[in-house]
Amino acid sequence: MAHGKSQFAVWRCGKCNTVLKTTAYNKTNNDSITKEVKKYCKKCRSHNIAKRKDAKKSS
């Protein structure tokens, strides 16, 4: 799991807005983090652009 100053991100499908994946990254080195990635969506059954939405992780 992420340690230190980390930010959680939720990847959502660009077409149907379904949550695809939740990841963590370092907030201080956020310049190299991509905001759009092409991922497979099970609901759409195709590869679409997934957009990153920053969120807080609830336990």
N, C-alpha and C positions, 0 to 999 in steps of 0.2 A: 504494500500500500504506500501511498505518497507520504513523505515526511517533510517537515519544514514548511516553507511558504509555498503552498501549492493551491492551485485553483482547479476546480472540477469543471468539466465541460461535457455537455450532452450533445451528441451528434444526431440530427434529425433529417429525415428525408425531405428533399426540396419540394416534391409533389404532394405527398399525402401527410407530411408532418409526423410520421411515426418515429419513435425513438429507436435508433439503431445501435448505439453504443454509448457508454459513459467512460470518460478517461480523465486523468489528472495530469497537470503539467505545472512547471515552475513559473510563478507569476513574474519573477524578475527577468527571466530569459524569454519573454513572450514575443520578441520580435520575429523569431524564426518559426513560430507556430502558425500552421496554415488555418484558414478560416473556412475553406471549402475543400472537400475531398470527394472523389467519385467512389461510391459504395453500393453494394447490392442491397436492395430492399425486398424482403420476403412478401410484403403486402402488394407492392407494385409488380413484382416479379421481373425487375429489370435493374440495370445499373443507372443510378441517378446521382446528381450532385447532392451531397450531404453537407449541411451547414452547421457550424459550431455555435452553440448557445451556452454561455457561461452560467453556471448554477452553483448553488450550495448543496452539499451532500447531506442529506438527513439520515440519521442513524436509527 
